[in-house]
Amino acid sequence: MRTKNGEAIAGDDYFAIDEVLTFGKNQTFAKVTIKIIDDDGWEPDENFYVELYDIETRIKLEGADTETKVTIIDDDKPGNL
């Protein structure tokens, strides 16, 4: 499993991950923690992605459920005009 940039950029908006995710027998989900970099600067909401891939070929797995979009919602106040 790894993160992939969208409008949000690893190192600026979140900490990238690239690690092996192992499922046990009958396990249908796993919890993943990705740290978001919070700052005081206003930005629009930004997205990045988490995808599952083959660890031998590093190619993204096929299927609709092998990638998900994560939205970082801006919690900073815009400037006054």
Backbone atoms as SQL, in Angstrom:
CREATE TABLE atoms (id INTEGER PRIMARY KEY, chain TEXT, resi INTEGER, resn TEXT, atom TEXT, x REAL, y REAL, z REAL);
INSERT INTO atoms VALUES
  (1, 'A', 1, 'MET', 'N', 0.846, -1.152, 0.000),
  (2, 'A', 1, 'MET', 'CA', 0.000, 0.000, 0.000),
  (3, 'A', 1, 'MET', 'C', 0.900, 1.226, 0.000),
  (4, 'A', 2, 'ARG', 'N', 0.452, 2.223, -0.754),
  (5, 'A', 2, 'ARG', 'CA', 1.239, 3.464, -0.831),
  (6, 'A', 2, 'ARG', 'C', 0.318, 4.647, -1.085),
  (7, 'A', 3, 'THR', 'N', 0.821, 5.816, -0.748),
  (8, 'A', 3, 'THR', 'CA', 0.095, 7.039, -1.055),
  (9, 'A', 3, 'THR', 'C', 0.561, 7.561, -2.398),
  (10, 'A', 4, 'LYS', 'N', -0.312, 8.344, -3.018),
  (11, 'A', 4, 'LYS', 'CA', -0.016, 8.927, -4.321),
  (12, 'A', 4, 'LYS', 'C', -0.556, 10.356, -4.319),
  (13, 'A', 5, 'ASN', 'N', 0.260, 11.292, -4.750),
  (14, 'A', 5, 'ASN', 'CA', -0.134, 12.697, -4.774),
  (15, 'A', 5, 'ASN', 'C', -1.331, 12.950, -5.682),
  (16, 'A', 6, 'GLY', 'N', -2.141, 13.910, -5.269),
  (17, 'A', 6, 'GLY', 'CA', -3.170, 14.517, -6.098),
  (18, 'A', 6, 'GLY', 'C', -2.861, 15.997, -6.026),
  (19, 'A', 7, 'GLU', 'N', -3.856, 16.808, -5.610),
  (20, 'A', 7, 'GLU', 'CA', -3.565, 18.216, -5.338),
  (21, 'A', 7, 'GLU', 'C', -2.711, 18.334, -4.081),
  (22, 'A', 8, 'ALA', 'N', -2.916, 17.437, -3.118),
  (23, 'A', 8, 'ALA', 'CA', -2.098, 17.387, -1.903),
  (24, 'A', 8, 'ALA', 'C', -0.763, 16.718, -2.239),
  (25, 'A', 9, 'ILE', 'N', 0.310, 17.278, -1.722),
  (26, 'A', 9, 'ILE', 'CA', 1.660, 16.816, -2.033),
  (27, 'A', 9, 'ILE', 'C', 2.317, 16.246, -0.781),
  (28, 'A', 10, 'ALA', 'N', 2.885, 15.039, -0.922),
  (29, 'A', 10, 'ALA', 'CA', 3.611, 14.412, 0.183),
  (30, 'A', 10, 'ALA', 'C', 4.759, 15.315, 0.619),
  (31, 'A', 11, 'GLY', 'N', 4.933, 15.459, 1.920),
  (32, 'A', 11, 'GLY', 'CA', 5.971, 16.318, 2.468),
  (33, 'A', 11, 'GLY', 'C', 5.503, 17.737, 2.730),
  (34, 'A', 12, 'ASP', 'N', 4.497, 18.208, 1.961),
  (35, 'A', 12, 'ASP', 'CA', 3.918, 19.533, 2.180),
  (36, 'A', 12, 'ASP', 'C', 2.580, 19.440, 2.902),
  (37, 'A', 13, 'ASP', 'N', 1.772, 18.448, 2.517),
  (38, 'A', 13, 'ASP', 'CA', 0.409, 18.347, 3.040),
  (39, 'A', 13, 'ASP', 'C', 0.164, 17.088, 3.883),
  (40, 'A', 14, 'TYR', 'N', 0.934, 16.046, 3.650),
  (41, 'A', 14, 'TYR', 'CA', 0.788, 14.788, 4.390),
  (42, 'A', 14, 'TYR', 'C', 2.100, 14.019, 4.327),
  (43, 'A', 15, 'PHE', 'N', 2.261, 13.033, 5.203),
  (44, 'A', 15, 'PHE', 'CA', 3.444, 12.186, 5.193),
  (45, 'A', 15, 'PHE', 'C', 3.148, 10.931, 4.378),
  (46, 'A', 16, 'ALA', 'N', 3.922, 10.704, 3.337),
  (47, 'A', 16, 'ALA', 'CA', 3.720, 9.558, 2.458),
  (48, 'A', 16, 'ALA', 'C', 3.969, 8.251, 3.209),
  (49, 'A', 17, 'ILE', 'N', 3.273, 7.201, 2.778),
  (50, 'A', 17, 'ILE', 'CA', 3.531, 5.860, 3.291),
  (51, 'A', 17, 'ILE', 'C', 3.712, 4.921, 2.107),
  (52, 'A', 18, 'ASP', 'N', 4.501, 3.897, 2.326),
  (53, 'A', 18, 'ASP', 'CA', 4.708, 2.822, 1.352),
  (54, 'A', 18, 'ASP', 'C', 5.100, 1.607, 2.180),
  (55, 'A', 19, 'GLU', 'N', 4.122, 0.752, 2.472),
  (56, 'A', 19, 'GLU', 'CA', 4.358, -0.366, 3.374),
  (57, 'A', 19, 'GLU', 'C', 3.525, -1.575, 2.985),
  (58, 'A', 20, 'VAL', 'N', 3.954, -2.724, 3.450),
  (59, 'A', 20, 'VAL', 'CA', 3.228, -3.965, 3.179),
  (60, 'A', 20, 'VAL', 'C', 2.026, -4.044, 4.103),
  (61, 'A', 21, 'LEU', 'N', 0.887, -4.355, 3.515),
  (62, 'A', 21, 'LEU', 'CA', -0.360, -4.528, 4.253),
  (63, 'A', 21, 'LEU', 'C', -0.752, -5.989, 4.108),
  (64, 'A', 22, 'THR', 'N', -0.814, -6.705, 5.222),
  (65, 'A', 22, 'THR', 'CA', -1.094, -8.133, 5.202),
  (66, 'A', 22, 'THR', 'C', -2.452, -8.404, 5.826),
  (67, 'A', 23, 'PHE', 'N', -3.278, -9.149, 5.112),
  (68, 'A', 23, 'PHE', 'CA', -4.588, -9.533, 5.607),
  (69, 'A', 23, 'PHE', 'C', -4.551, -10.979, 6.081),
  (70, 'A', 24, 'GLY', 'N', -5.134, -11.234, 7.251),
  (71, 'A', 24, 'GLY', 'CA', -5.263, -12.581, 7.765),
  (72, 'A', 24, 'GLY', 'C', -6.479, -13.264, 7.167),
  (73, 'A', 25, 'LYS', 'N', -6.610, -14.537, 7.428),
  (74, 'A', 25, 'LYS', 'CA', -7.754, -15.310, 6.937),
  (75, 'A', 25, 'LYS', 'C', -9.048, -14.678, 7.463),
  (76, 'A', 26, 'ASN', 'N', -9.993, -14.469, 6.574),
  (77, 'A', 26, 'ASN', 'CA', -11.304, -13.882, 6.868),
  (78, 'A', 26, 'ASN', 'C', -11.242, -12.402, 7.272),
  (79, 'A', 27, 'GLN', 'N', -10.098, -11.774, 7.195),
  (80, 'A', 27, 'GLN', 'CA', -9.987, -10.346, 7.505),
  (81, 'A', 27, 'GLN', 'C', -10.463, -9.545, 6.304),
  (82, 'A', 28, 'THR', 'N', -11.370, -8.602, 6.528),
  (83, 'A', 28, 'THR', 'CA', -11.941, -7.841, 5.420),
  (84, 'A', 28, 'THR', 'C', -11.546, -6.367, 5.414),
  (85, 'A', 29, 'PHE', 'N', -10.865, -5.889, 6.456),
  (86, 'A', 29, 'PHE', 'CA', -10.429, -4.502, 6.465),
  (87, 'A', 29, 'PHE', 'C', -9.174, -4.368, 7.319),
  (88, 'A', 30, 'ALA', 'N', -8.495, -3.240, 7.149),
  (89, 'A', 30, 'ALA', 'CA', -7.310, -2.922, 7.942),
  (90, 'A', 30, 'ALA', 'C', -7.292, -1.421, 8.184),
  (91, 'A', 31, 'LYS', 'N', -6.789, -1.025, 9.328),
  (92, 'A', 31, 'LYS', 'CA', -6.685, 0.392, 9.674),
  (93, 'A', 31, 'LYS', 'C', -5.318, 0.920, 9.239),
  (94, 'A', 32, 'VAL', 'N', -5.339, 2.080, 8.614),
  (95, 'A', 32, 'VAL', 'CA', -4.118, 2.721, 8.145),
  (96, 'A', 32, 'VAL', 'C', -4.093, 4.134, 8.706),
  (97, 'A', 33, 'THR', 'N', -2.959, 4.561, 9.225),
  (98, 'A', 33, 'THR', 'CA', -2.820, 5.914, 9.751),
  (99, 'A', 33, 'THR', 'C', -1.872, 6.706, 8.855),
  (100, 'A', 34, 'ILE', 'N', -2.356, 7.849, 8.389),
  (101, 'A', 34, 'ILE', 'CA', -1.536, 8.747, 7.578),
  (102, 'A', 34, 'ILE', 'C', -1.571, 10.106, 8.254),
  (103, 'A', 35, 'LYS', 'N', -0.412, 10.627, 8.583),
  (104, 'A', 35, 'LYS', 'CA', -0.344, 11.908, 9.279),
  (105, 'A', 35, 'LYS', 'C', -0.475, 13.066, 8.291),
  (106, 'A', 36, 'ILE', 'N', -1.352, 13.997, 8.661),
  (107, 'A', 36, 'ILE', 'CA', -1.592, 15.198, 7.866),
  (108, 'A', 36, 'ILE', 'C', -0.736, 16.329, 8.430),
  (109, 'A', 37, 'ILE', 'N', -0.137, 17.124, 7.555),
  (110, 'A', 37, 'ILE', 'CA', 0.678, 18.268, 7.971),
  (111, 'A', 37, 'ILE', 'C', -0.237, 19.484, 8.039),
  (112, 'A', 38, 'ASP', 'N', -0.454, 19.966, 9.245),
  (113, 'A', 38, 'ASP', 'CA', -1.342, 21.104, 9.464),
  (114, 'A', 38, 'ASP', 'C', -0.518, 22.386, 9.500),
  (115, 'A', 39, 'ASP', 'N', -1.005, 23.404, 8.826),
  (116, 'A', 39, 'ASP', 'CA', -0.362, 24.718, 8.885),
  (117, 'A', 39, 'ASP', 'C', -1.451, 25.773, 9.018),
  (118, 'A', 40, 'ASP', 'N', -1.043, 27.029, 9.134),
  (119, 'A', 40, 'ASP', 'CA', -2.011, 28.107, 9.309),
  (120, 'A', 40, 'ASP', 'C', -2.372, 28.800, 8.004),
  (121, 'A', 41, 'GLY', 'N', -1.786, 28.352, 6.908),
  (122, 'A', 41, 'GLY', 'CA', -2.066, 28.999, 5.628),
  (123, 'A', 41, 'GLY', 'C', -3.330, 28.451, 4.986),
  (124, 'A', 42, 'TRP', 'N', -4.196, 29.356, 4.472),
  (125, 'A', 42, 'TRP', 'CA', -5.421, 28.923, 3.826),
  (126, 'A', 42, 'TRP', 'C', -5.104, 28.289, 2.487),
  (127, 'A', 43, 'GLU', 'N', -5.736, 27.154, 2.222),
  (128, 'A', 43, 'GLU', 'CA', -5.657, 26.475, 0.936),
  (129, 'A', 43, 'GLU', 'C', -7.027, 25.868, 0.665),
  (130, 'A', 44, 'PRO', 'N', -7.342, 25.609, -0.588),
  (131, 'A', 44, 'PRO', 'CA', -8.591, 24.880, -0.834),
  (132, 'A', 44, 'PRO', 'C', -8.429, 23.430, -0.360),
  (133, 'A', 45, 'ASP', 'N', -9.541, 22.706, -0.231),
  (134, 'A', 45, 'ASP', 'CA', -9.458, 21.289, 0.098),
  (135, 'A', 45, 'ASP', 'C', -8.590, 20.603, -0.957),
  (136, 'A', 46, 'GLU', 'N', -7.778, 19.638, -0.521),
  (137, 'A', 46, 'GLU', 'CA', -6.865, 18.950, -1.439),
  (138, 'A', 46, 'GLU', 'C', -7.001, 17.446, -1.259),
  (139, 'A', 47, 'ASN', 'N', -6.780, 16.709, -2.341),
  (140, 'A', 47, 'ASN', 'CA', -6.891, 15.257, -2.325),
  (141, 'A', 47, 'ASN', 'C', -5.544, 14.580, -2.536),
  (142, 'A', 48, 'PHE', 'N', -5.418, 13.385, -1.966),
  (143, 'A', 48, 'PHE', 'CA', -4.362, 12.450, -2.330),
  (144, 'A', 48, 'PHE', 'C', -4.997, 11.069, -2.327),
  (145, 'A', 49, 'TYR', 'N', -4.246, 10.058, -2.709),
  (146, 'A', 49, 'TYR', 'CA', -4.804, 8.726, -2.887),
  (147, 'A', 49, 'TYR', 'C', -3.993, 7.684, -2.128),
  (148, 'A', 50, 'VAL', 'N', -4.669, 6.620, -1.746),
  (149, 'A', 50, 'VAL', 'CA', -4.017, 5.445, -1.165),
  (150, 'A', 50, 'VAL', 'C', -4.363, 4.292, -2.091),
  (151, 'A', 51, 'GLU', 'N', -3.326, 3.585, -2.552),
  (152, 'A', 51, 'GLU', 'CA', -3.566, 2.497, -3.487),
  (153, 'A', 51, 'GLU', 'C', -2.869, 1.217, -3.044),
  (154, 'A', 52, 'LEU', 'N', -3.461, 0.113, -3.434),
  (155, 'A', 52, 'LEU', 'CA', -2.879, -1.206, -3.200),
  (156, 'A', 52, 'LEU', 'C', -2.126, -1.612, -4.453),
  (157, 'A', 53, 'TYR', 'N', -0.963, -2.230, -4.275),
  (158, 'A', 53, 'TYR', 'CA', -0.162, -2.627, -5.424),
  (159, 'A', 53, 'TYR', 'C', 0.527, -3.952, -5.153),
  (160, 'A', 54, 'ASP', 'N', 0.967, -4.592, -6.214),
  (161, 'A', 54, 'ASP', 'CA', 1.702, -5.854, -6.123),
  (162, 'A', 54, 'ASP', 'C', 3.123, -5.548, -5.650),
  (163, 'A', 55, 'ILE', 'N', 3.551, -6.153, -4.547),
  (164, 'A', 55, 'ILE', 'CA', 4.870, -5.813, -3.990),
  (165, 'A', 55, 'ILE', 'C', 6.024, -6.304, -4.862),
  (166, 'A', 56, 'GLU', 'N', 5.766, -7.281, -5.730),
  (167, 'A', 56, 'GLU', 'CA', 6.839, -7.765, -6.611),
  (168, 'A', 56, 'GLU', 'C', 6.995, -6.892, -7.851),
  (169, 'A', 57, 'THR', 'N', 5.877, -6.490, -8.463),
  (170, 'A', 57, 'THR', 'CA', 5.950, -5.703, -9.696),
  (171, 'A', 57, 'THR', 'C', 5.796, -4.206, -9.453),
  (172, 'A', 58, 'ARG', 'N', 5.279, -3.836, -8.288),
  (173, 'A', 58, 'ARG', 'CA', 4.981, -2.457, -7.907),
  (174, 'A', 58, 'ARG', 'C', 3.902, -1.833, -8.798),
  (175, 'A', 59, 'ILE', 'N', 3.123, -2.666, -9.484),
  (176, 'A', 59, 'ILE', 'CA', 2.023, -2.208, -10.329),
  (177, 'A', 59, 'ILE', 'C', 0.742, -2.203, -9.499),
  (178, 'A', 60, 'LYS', 'N', -0.044, -1.122, -9.643),
  (179, 'A', 60, 'LYS', 'CA', -1.314, -1.002, -8.926),
  (180, 'A', 60, 'LYS', 'C', -2.206, -2.198, -9.240),
  (181, 'A', 61, 'LEU', 'N', -2.865, -2.721, -8.223),
  (182, 'A', 61, 'LEU', 'CA', -3.780, -3.836, -8.416),
  (183, 'A', 61, 'LEU', 'C', -5.006, -3.374, -9.210),
  (184, 'A', 62, 'GLU', 'N', -5.593, -4.286, -9.947),
  (185, 'A', 62, 'GLU', 'CA', -6.785, -3.974, -10.723),
  (186, 'A', 62, 'GLU', 'C', -8.007, -3.987, -9.827),
  (187, 'A', 63, 'GLY', 'N', -9.022, -3.263, -10.240),
  (188, 'A', 63, 'GLY', 'CA', -10.278, -3.253, -9.503),
  (189, 'A', 63, 'GLY', 'C', -10.596, -1.892, -8.929),
  (190, 'A', 64, 'ALA', 'N', -11.889, -1.650, -8.757),
  (191, 'A', 64, 'ALA', 'CA', -12.363, -0.357, -8.265),
  (192, 'A', 64, 'ALA', 'C', -12.024, -0.130, -6.797),
  (193, 'A', 65, 'ASP', 'N', -11.846, -1.188, -6.036),
  (194, 'A', 65, 'ASP', 'CA', -11.610, -1.050, -4.596),
  (195, 'A', 65, 'ASP', 'C', -10.132, -1.070, -4.220),
  (196, 'A', 66, 'THR', 'N', -9.240, -0.850, -5.166),
  (197, 'A', 66, 'THR', 'CA', -7.811, -0.882, -4.861),
  (198, 'A', 66, 'THR', 'C', -7.200, 0.505, -4.720),
  (199, 'A', 67, 'GLU', 'N', -8.025, 1.538, -4.854),
  (200, 'A', 67, 'GLU', 'CA', -7.561, 2.914, -4.665),
  (201, 'A', 67, 'GLU', 'C', -8.678, 3.713, -4.019),
  (202, 'A', 68, 'THR', 'N', -8.302, 4.573, -3.085),
  (203, 'A', 68, 'THR', 'CA', -9.299, 5.446, -2.463),
  (204, 'A', 68, 'THR', 'C', -8.765, 6.866, -2.418),
  (205, 'A', 69, 'LYS', 'N', -9.676, 7.811, -2.532),
  (206, 'A', 69, 'LYS', 'CA', -9.322, 9.231, -2.469),
  (207, 'A', 69, 'LYS', 'C', -9.481, 9.713, -1.037),
  (208, 'A', 70, 'VAL', 'N', -8.482, 10.453, -0.562),
  (209, 'A', 70, 'VAL', 'CA', -8.514, 11.066, 0.766),
  (210, 'A', 70, 'VAL', 'C', -8.530, 12.576, 0.562),
  (211, 'A', 71, 'THR', 'N', -9.485, 13.257, 1.196),
  (212, 'A', 71, 'THR', 'CA', -9.586, 14.710, 1.077),
  (213, 'A', 71, 'THR', 'C', -9.137, 15.363, 2.370),
  (214, 'A', 72, 'ILE', 'N', -8.170, 16.260, 2.255),
  (215, 'A', 72, 'ILE', 'CA', -7.735, 17.075, 3.388),
  (216, 'A', 72, 'ILE', 'C', -8.585, 18.338, 3.346),
  (217, 'A', 73, 'ILE', 'N', -9.434, 18.490, 4.342),
  (218, 'A', 73, 'ILE', 'CA', -10.312, 19.654, 4.390),
  (219, 'A', 73, 'ILE', 'C', -9.604, 20.789, 5.096),
  (220, 'A', 74, 'ASP', 'N', -9.534, 21.932, 4.433),
  (221, 'A', 74, 'ASP', 'CA', -8.836, 23.084, 5.009),
  (222, 'A', 74, 'ASP', 'C', -9.605, 23.609, 6.201),
  (223, 'A', 75, 'ASP', 'N', -8.920, 23.776, 7.334),
  (224, 'A', 75, 'ASP', 'CA', -9.567, 24.288, 8.538),
  (225, 'A', 75, 'ASP', 'C', -9.035, 25.672, 8.919),
  (226, 'A', 76, 'ASP', 'N', -8.323, 26.308, 8.000),
  (227, 'A', 76, 'ASP', 'CA', -7.778, 27.645, 8.245),
  (228, 'A', 76, 'ASP', 'C', -8.724, 28.694, 7.662),
  (229, 'A', 77, 'LYS', 'N', -8.735, 29.857, 8.258),
  (230, 'A', 77, 'LYS', 'CA', -9.624, 30.924, 7.814),
  (231, 'A', 77, 'LYS', 'C', -8.976, 31.719, 6.701),
  (232, 'A', 78, 'PRO', 'N', -9.733, 32.028, 5.634),
  (233, 'A', 78, 'PRO', 'CA', -9.170, 32.863, 4.557),
  (234, 'A', 78, 'PRO', 'C', -9.013, 34.297, 5.044),
  (235, 'A', 79, 'GLY', 'N', -8.231, 35.057, 4.317),
  (236, 'A', 79, 'GLY', 'CA', -8.004, 36.464, 4.665),
  (237, 'A', 79, 'GLY', 'C', -9.252, 37.308, 4.452),
  (238, 'A', 80, 'ASN', 'N', -9.232, 38.505, 4.996),
  (239, 'A', 80, 'ASN', 'CA', -10.341, 39.446, 4.849),
  (240, 'A', 80, 'ASN', 'C', -10.066, 40.381, 3.685),
  (241, 'A', 81, 'LEU', 'N', -11.138, 40.741, 2.978),
  (242, 'A', 81, 'LEU', 'CA', -10.992, 41.709, 1.882),
  (243, 'A', 81, 'LEU', 'C', -11.658, 43.004, 2.280);
